[in-house]
């Protein structure tokens, strides 16, 4: 008598689904990159213009520090490391989240998000890796160059532990960026509108490129709690440079490492909740 195999157990099906999504990621990325490289001249010009824009902004900050010697106790070499860390962490995180989740509002409004849900790959995997933004290449090049220079100028007691902390905190900051943008964009599945929340995010993002200690105490508290962009650059760089961190004090090293994973888990839970409550274009 032939034995007909039953359906896989739920936990096995879940593992198979994850493995299936992982195997598709290189194909999704390859297709998107090939599409963007069809207009490589425009892409490189965009990189160049973005680089000049940030360079001009950083030059302005450098001139201010040259006039007043420091900014909240941070000299230009310190600030250069802060700016480079801020831009690099943001670019890495935003390349996996900004345009992808900013456009969810439009997909929901037009009803095209429903098509994402029926693709043979997880909707999060498809959104993130079919639209991975290589337009941040200019940001990454500029940030890496500025960081390389600044690390030769600042006084840091380097050790294996400090090096691991530096890299881990950079990954955590990138995760924080991606998590916050994911939560903001995913809100459109329930509210339909979410782009105004990105304006709020970038308001705090602008502040995050400056030392936290130059702001009043209520804003400092806000930047490490409800709007946690203080962890994007200031907290980890202050720890590396041995500078005091307001509010967090001795907890700053641990807090900067766990901020990314914690908000990543929150983003995961928020994404699932919004998907469960998504009602489609017809309401």
Helices and strands as residue ranges (DSSP letters): H 10-36, G 37-39, H 40-68, H 76-94, H 98-102, H 104-110, H 113-117, H 123-129, G 134-136, H 137-151, H 160-186, H 188-191, H 195-207, G 212-214, H 217-223, G 229-231, H 234-241, G 249-251, H 252-276
